[in-house]
Amino acid sequence: MKKSGQSILITGATGSFGKAFVSSCLLSDNYKKIVIFSRDELKQYEMKQSLGDDERLRWFIGDIREESRLRRAFQDIDVVVHAAALKQVETAEYNPFEFVKTNVFGSQNVIEAAIDAKVSKVIALSTDKASSPINLYGATKLTSDKLFISGNHYGRPKGTIFSVVRYGNVVNSRGSVVPLFHKQMAKGQPFTITDERMTRFWLSLEYAVKFVENALDRMIGGELFVPKIPSMKIVDLISSINPTWPVKAIGIRPGEKLHEEMISLDEGRRAIEFEDYFVIVPSTKVGLSAFKDGSPVADGFRFSSDNNKDWLTTEQIKKLIAQKNIYEI
């Protein structure tokens, strides 16, 4: 963001994205106050030790399920980046209502607290699994996306504006398959894959942070940003780590897809293309004129990991895995 002297709060700030985003904020002069909001005391302690005693940092223990705590944390905040969520697909299938309470009720709490505190901008992080969801996690994130988009009805005309960023799997993030494969090698175990035909969208943590920062600058409220990121094949990922290591197919897990999707066929009717990203225009009357610098996508457009024009080679995957996180803390 270009305006200096703002206060920003990141929910779920002790996660992979949150830590990288906070570190990026500290490298700029844009913010006078950076609030870390998360429910994990240990992770906050460890993060505080890593970041040092920067006077711009504030540390809030809290859960987005508790609206009263959010209201307290949101006082005098200009910008909110909402990254808090429960995310494990298989876990969601066995604990569905816990995911509803965090990803749906928690999101609505963020919206209500932001409007009441007169926060200027809120951007929520979503997932490719929210497009045509077949699992509980994806369904809760789709619901969350729609809550944030609809929040603009209440935040406007001079109040809070809400937008959403949707992206895919982050290389080397917590819960990523890459650390799992390395652990399996260390234990002498075969790589476990669900299906050799599987494809996924992939991006670096650095790219994810920059994309969200750019979205904060571009947002007018109500749009859903989708980056143009490459796909990779699970078999190519294995080859990039150790092509001779044994592989064991364990079958599709509950709620898992063979291929992920960023923009569905129906969403494509409202998608505008820019050089390095897409915008899904809200069905509400924001007006296409607001996106006049972009071009409507072709009829029948769908952006999924198996029909992507951009594919990572084995060598590119190796470089991504080996890439040092510039926000490492």
TORKOLTOR-565023 format. One record per residue (C-alpha): residue number from 1; x, y, z. Coordinates in Angstrom, 1 decimal. Layout:
BEGIN
<NUM, <X, Y, Z>>
...
***
This chain:
BEGIN
<1, <0.0, 0.0, 0.0>>
<2, <1.2, 3.5, -0.8>>
<3, <-0.3, 5.5, 2.1>>
<4, <2.1, 5.7, 5.0>>
<5, <1.4, 5.8, 8.7>>
<6, <-1.4, 3.3, 8.7>>
<7, <-2.2, 0.6, 11.2>>
<8, <-2.6, -3.0, 9.9>>
<9, <-3.8, -6.1, 11.6>>
<10, <-3.2, -9.7, 10.4>>
<11, <-5.4, -12.5, 11.6>>
<12, <-3.7, -15.9, 11.7>>
<13, <-0.5, -13.9, 11.7>>
<14, <1.6, -16.8, 13.1>>
<15, <0.9, -19.1, 10.1>>
<16, <3.2, -19.4, 7.1>>
<17, <1.7, -16.6, 5.1>>
<18, <1.1, -14.4, 8.2>>
<19, <4.7, -14.5, 9.3>>
<20, <6.0, -13.7, 5.8>>
<21, <3.5, -10.9, 5.4>>
<22, <4.4, -9.3, 8.8>>
<23, <8.1, -9.5, 7.8>>
<24, <7.3, -7.7, 4.6>>
<25, <5.4, -5.0, 6.5>>
<26, <8.4, -4.5, 8.7>>
<27, <10.6, -3.9, 5.7>>
<28, <8.5, -1.0, 4.5>>
<29, <7.6, 2.5, 6.0>>
<30, <3.9, 2.1, 5.3>>
<31, <2.8, 1.1, 8.7>>
<32, <3.1, 2.8, 12.1>>
<33, <1.5, -0.2, 13.9>>
<34, <1.4, -3.9, 12.9>>
<35, <-0.9, -6.1, 15.0>>
<36, <-0.3, -9.9, 15.2>>
<37, <-3.7, -11.6, 16.0>>
<38, <-3.7, -15.3, 16.6>>
<39, <-4.7, -17.9, 19.1>>
<40, <-1.4, -19.8, 19.6>>
<41, <0.6, -18.4, 22.5>>
<42, <3.7, -20.5, 21.7>>
<43, <3.8, -19.5, 18.0>>
<44, <3.5, -15.8, 19.0>>
<45, <6.3, -16.3, 21.5>>
<46, <8.6, -17.9, 18.9>>
<47, <7.7, -15.3, 16.3>>
<48, <8.4, -12.5, 18.8>>
<49, <11.9, -14.0, 19.5>>
<50, <12.6, -14.1, 15.8>>
<51, <11.4, -10.6, 14.9>>
<52, <12.9, -8.8, 17.8>>
<53, <11.6, -5.8, 19.8>>
<54, <10.2, -3.6, 17.0>>
<55, <8.1, -0.9, 18.5>>
<56, <5.6, -1.1, 15.6>>
<57, <4.5, -4.7, 16.6>>
<58, <1.6, -5.4, 18.8>>
<59, <0.7, -8.9, 20.0>>
<60, <-2.9, -10.0, 20.5>>
<61, <-3.9, -13.5, 21.7>>
<62, <-7.4, -14.1, 20.4>>
<63, <-9.7, -16.3, 18.3>>
<64, <-11.7, -15.0, 15.4>>
<65, <-14.6, -17.1, 16.9>>
<66, <-14.8, -14.4, 19.6>>
<67, <-16.3, -11.2, 18.2>>
<68, <-15.7, -9.2, 21.4>>
<69, <-11.9, -9.9, 21.2>>
<70, <-11.9, -8.8, 17.6>>
<71, <-13.7, -5.6, 18.4>>
<72, <-11.0, -4.8, 20.9>>
<73, <-8.2, -5.7, 18.5>>
<74, <-9.7, -3.7, 15.6>>
<75, <-9.7, -0.3, 17.4>>
<76, <-7.7, 2.3, 15.4>>
<77, <-6.9, -0.2, 12.7>>
<78, <-6.9, 1.0, 9.1>>
<79, <-6.3, -2.3, 7.2>>
<80, <-7.0, -5.9, 8.0>>
<81, <-5.6, -9.0, 6.2>>
<82, <-7.7, -12.0, 7.2>>
<83, <-5.5, -15.1, 7.0>>
<84, <-6.9, -17.1, 10.0>>
<85, <-8.6, -20.4, 9.0>>
<86, <-8.8, -24.1, 9.6>>
<87, <-7.3, -25.6, 6.4>>
<88, <-6.7, -29.3, 6.5>>
<89, <-9.1, -31.0, 4.0>>
<90, <-9.2, -34.4, 5.6>>
<91, <-9.5, -33.0, 9.1>>
<92, <-12.5, -31.0, 7.9>>
<93, <-14.3, -34.1, 6.7>>
<94, <-14.2, -35.5, 10.3>>
<95, <-14.7, -32.2, 12.2>>
<96, <-17.0, -30.3, 9.9>>
<97, <-18.7, -28.0, 12.4>>
<98, <-15.4, -26.9, 13.9>>
<99, <-14.4, -25.6, 10.4>>
<100, <-17.8, -23.9, 10.1>>
<101, <-17.3, -22.1, 13.4>>
<102, <-13.9, -20.8, 12.4>>
<103, <-14.1, -20.3, 8.7>>
<104, <-17.7, -19.1, 8.5>>
<105, <-18.8, -17.7, 11.8>>
<106, <-15.2, -16.4, 12.4>>
<107, <-15.3, -14.6, 9.1>>
<108, <-18.6, -13.0, 9.8>>
<109, <-17.1, -11.8, 13.1>>
<110, <-14.2, -10.2, 11.3>>
<111, <-16.7, -8.5, 9.0>>
<112, <-18.9, -7.2, 11.8>>
<113, <-15.9, -6.0, 13.9>>
<114, <-14.3, -4.3, 10.9>>
<115, <-17.4, -2.3, 10.0>>
<116, <-18.1, -1.2, 13.6>>
<117, <-14.4, -0.2, 14.0>>
<118, <-14.5, 1.7, 10.7>>
<119, <-11.6, -0.2, 9.3>>
<120, <-10.8, 1.2, 5.8>>
<121, <-9.9, -2.0, 3.9>>
<122, <-10.2, -5.8, 4.6>>
<123, <-8.8, -8.4, 2.3>>
<124, <-9.5, -12.0, 3.0>>
<125, <-7.4, -14.9, 1.8>>
<126, <-9.1, -17.8, 0.1>>
<127, <-8.1, -21.0, -1.7>>
<128, <-8.5, -22.8, -5.0>>
<129, <-10.6, -25.3, -3.1>>
<130, <-13.4, -22.7, -2.8>>
<131, <-14.0, -22.9, -6.5>>
<132, <-16.6, -25.7, -7.2>>
<133, <-16.0, -27.2, -3.8>>
<134, <-16.4, -30.9, -3.2>>
<135, <-15.0, -30.9, 0.4>>
<136, <-16.1, -29.3, 3.6>>
<137, <-13.1, -27.0, 3.8>>
<138, <-13.7, -25.6, 0.3>>
<139, <-17.4, -25.1, 1.1>>
<140, <-16.6, -23.1, 4.2>>
<141, <-14.1, -21.0, 2.3>>
<142, <-16.6, -20.4, -0.5>>
<143, <-19.1, -19.3, 2.1>>
<144, <-16.5, -17.0, 3.7>>
<145, <-15.7, -15.5, 0.3>>
<146, <-19.4, -14.7, -0.3>>
<147, <-19.7, -13.2, 3.2>>
<148, <-16.8, -10.8, 2.6>>
<149, <-18.1, -9.8, -0.9>>
<150, <-21.5, -9.2, 0.6>>
<151, <-20.0, -7.2, 3.4>>
<152, <-19.6, -4.3, 1.0>>
<153, <-23.4, -3.8, 1.2>>
<154, <-22.9, -2.8, 4.8>>
<155, <-19.5, -1.1, 4.6>>
<156, <-20.4, 1.3, 1.8>>
<157, <-20.7, 4.0, 0.8>>
<158, <-18.0, 5.6, 3.0>>
<159, <-17.1, 2.8, 5.3>>
<160, <-15.2, -0.5, 5.1>>
<161, <-14.6, -2.2, 1.8>>
<162, <-13.9, -5.9, 1.4>>
<163, <-12.2, -8.0, -1.2>>
<164, <-10.9, -11.5, -1.5>>
<165, <-7.6, -13.1, -2.9>>
<166, <-7.8, -16.7, -4.0>>
<167, <-4.6, -18.7, -4.7>>
<168, <-3.2, -22.2, -4.7>>
<169, <-0.6, -24.2, -2.8>>
<170, <2.4, -22.4, -1.3>>
<171, <5.8, -24.1, -1.8>>
<172, <7.3, -25.3, 1.5>>
<173, <4.5, -23.9, 3.6>>
<174, <3.3, -25.7, 6.7>>
<175, <1.2, -28.6, 5.6>>
<176, <2.7, -28.7, 2.2>>
<177, <3.6, -32.0, 0.6>>
<178, <7.2, -31.0, 0.2>>
<179, <8.2, -31.2, 3.9>>
<180, <6.2, -34.5, 4.1>>
<181, <8.3, -36.0, 1.3>>
<182, <11.5, -34.9, 3.0>>
<183, <10.4, -36.4, 6.3>>
<184, <9.5, -39.7, 4.5>>
<185, <13.0, -39.9, 2.9>>
<186, <14.6, -39.2, 6.3>>
<187, <12.7, -42.1, 7.8>>
<188, <13.4, -44.4, 4.8>>
<189, <9.7, -44.5, 3.9>>
<190, <8.3, -44.3, 0.3>>
<191, <6.7, -41.1, -0.9>>
<192, <2.9, -41.4, -0.5>>
<193, <0.8, -40.0, -3.2>>
<194, <-3.0, -40.3, -3.7>>
<195, <-3.0, -40.4, -7.5>>
<196, <-0.2, -40.1, -10.1>>
<197, <-2.5, -38.0, -12.3>>
<198, <-2.8, -35.3, -9.7>>
<199, <-2.1, -31.6, -10.6>>
<200, <-1.9, -28.5, -8.4>>
<201, <-1.4, -24.8, -8.7>>
<202, <1.9, -23.7, -7.1>>
<203, <3.4, -20.4, -6.0>>
<204, <6.1, -19.2, -3.7>>
<205, <5.4, -17.5, -0.4>>
<206, <7.2, -14.4, -1.6>>
<207, <4.8, -14.2, -4.6>>
<208, <1.8, -14.7, -2.4>>
<209, <2.8, -11.8, -0.1>>
<210, <3.4, -9.5, -3.1>>
<211, <0.2, -10.4, -4.7>>
<212, <-1.8, -9.6, -1.5>>
<213, <0.1, -6.3, -1.2>>
<214, <-0.8, -5.4, -4.8>>
<215, <-4.4, -6.4, -4.2>>
<216, <-4.6, -4.0, -1.3>>
<217, <-3.5, -1.2, -3.6>>
<218, <-5.9, -2.2, -6.4>>
<219, <-9.0, -3.1, -4.5>>
<220, <-12.2, -1.1, -4.8>>
<221, <-14.4, -3.5, -2.9>>
<222, <-16.3, -6.6, -3.9>>
<223, <-13.8, -8.2, -6.3>>
<224, <-12.1, -11.5, -6.1>>
<225, <-8.4, -11.5, -7.2>>
<226, <-6.9, -14.6, -8.8>>
<227, <-3.2, -14.7, -9.7>>
<228, <-1.9, -16.3, -12.9>>
<229, <0.2, -19.0, -11.4>>
<230, <1.7, -22.2, -12.9>>
<231, <0.6, -25.7, -12.4>>
<232, <2.7, -28.7, -11.5>>
<233, <2.2, -32.5, -11.8>>
<234, <2.7, -34.5, -8.7>>
<235, <5.0, -36.9, -10.6>>
<236, <7.2, -34.0, -11.7>>
<237, <7.4, -32.9, -8.1>>
<238, <8.6, -36.3, -7.0>>
<239, <11.2, -36.3, -9.8>>
<240, <12.5, -33.0, -8.7>>
<241, <13.0, -34.2, -5.2>>
<242, <14.3, -37.8, -5.8>>
<243, <13.4, -39.5, -9.0>>
<244, <14.7, -42.9, -7.8>>
<245, <12.8, -42.9, -4.5>>
<246, <10.0, -45.5, -4.1>>
<247, <6.4, -44.3, -4.4>>
<248, <3.3, -45.7, -2.9>>
<249, <-0.2, -44.8, -4.1>>
<250, <-2.6, -44.7, -1.2>>
<251, <-5.8, -43.5, -3.1>>
<252, <-7.8, -40.3, -3.1>>
<253, <-8.4, -39.0, 0.4>>
<254, <-11.8, -37.8, 1.7>>
<255, <-12.7, -34.5, 0.0>>
<256, <-9.6, -34.5, -2.3>>
<257, <-9.7, -33.5, -6.0>>
<258, <-7.5, -34.8, -8.8>>
<259, <-7.2, -31.2, -10.1>>
<260, <-7.8, -27.9, -8.4>>
<261, <-9.7, -24.9, -9.9>>
<262, <-9.2, -21.2, -9.5>>
<263, <-12.1, -19.9, -11.7>>
<264, <-15.1, -22.1, -12.4>>
<265, <-17.0, -22.1, -15.7>>
<266, <-19.8, -20.0, -14.1>>
<267, <-17.3, -17.6, -12.5>>
<268, <-15.7, -17.2, -15.9>>
<269, <-18.7, -15.2, -17.0>>
<270, <-17.7, -12.5, -14.6>>
<271, <-13.9, -12.8, -15.0>>
<272, <-11.8, -9.9, -16.3>>
<273, <-8.2, -10.7, -17.4>>
<274, <-5.2, -8.5, -16.7>>
<275, <-1.5, -9.1, -17.5>>
<276, <-0.7, -11.2, -14.5>>
<277, <-4.0, -11.8, -12.7>>
<278, <-7.8, -12.1, -13.1>>
<279, <-10.6, -10.4, -11.3>>
<280, <-13.9, -12.0, -10.7>>
<281, <-16.3, -9.1, -10.8>>
<282, <-19.0, -9.2, -8.1>>
<283, <-22.5, -10.0, -9.2>>
<284, <-23.6, -6.8, -7.4>>
<285, <-23.6, -3.6, -9.3>>
<286, <-20.1, -2.4, -8.9>>
<287, <-19.9, -1.8, -12.7>>
<288, <-17.5, -3.2, -15.3>>
<289, <-16.3, 0.3, -15.9>>
<290, <-14.2, 0.0, -12.7>>
<291, <-12.2, -2.8, -14.5>>
<292, <-11.9, -1.0, -17.9>>
<293, <-8.1, -1.7, -18.1>>
<294, <-8.8, -5.5, -18.3>>
<295, <-10.4, -7.7, -20.9>>
<296, <-13.3, -10.1, -20.4>>
<297, <-12.2, -13.7, -20.8>>
<298, <-13.4, -15.9, -23.7>>
<299, <-16.7, -17.6, -23.5>>
<300, <-16.4, -21.0, -21.8>>
<301, <-13.3, -20.0, -19.9>>
<302, <-12.3, -22.0, -16.9>>
<303, <-9.0, -21.8, -15.0>>
<304, <-8.0, -25.1, -13.5>>
<305, <-4.7, -26.8, -12.7>>
<306, <-5.1, -29.3, -15.5>>
<307, <-6.0, -26.8, -18.3>>
<308, <-3.4, -24.2, -17.3>>
<309, <-1.2, -22.8, -20.1>>
<310, <1.8, -22.4, -17.7>>
<311, <3.4, -25.6, -16.4>>
<312, <6.4, -25.9, -14.1>>
<313, <9.2, -28.1, -15.4>>
<314, <11.2, -30.4, -13.1>>
<315, <14.1, -27.9, -13.0>>
<316, <11.8, -25.0, -12.2>>
<317, <10.3, -27.0, -9.3>>
<318, <13.7, -27.8, -8.0>>
<319, <14.6, -24.1, -8.0>>
<320, <11.3, -23.2, -6.2>>
<321, <11.9, -25.8, -3.5>>
<322, <15.5, -24.6, -3.0>>
<323, <14.5, -21.0, -3.0>>
<324, <15.3, -19.2, 0.2>>
<325, <12.3, -17.5, 1.8>>
<326, <13.3, -13.8, 1.9>>
<327, <11.0, -13.4, 4.8>>
<328, <12.5, -16.2, 6.8>>
<329, <12.2, -15.5, 10.5>>
***
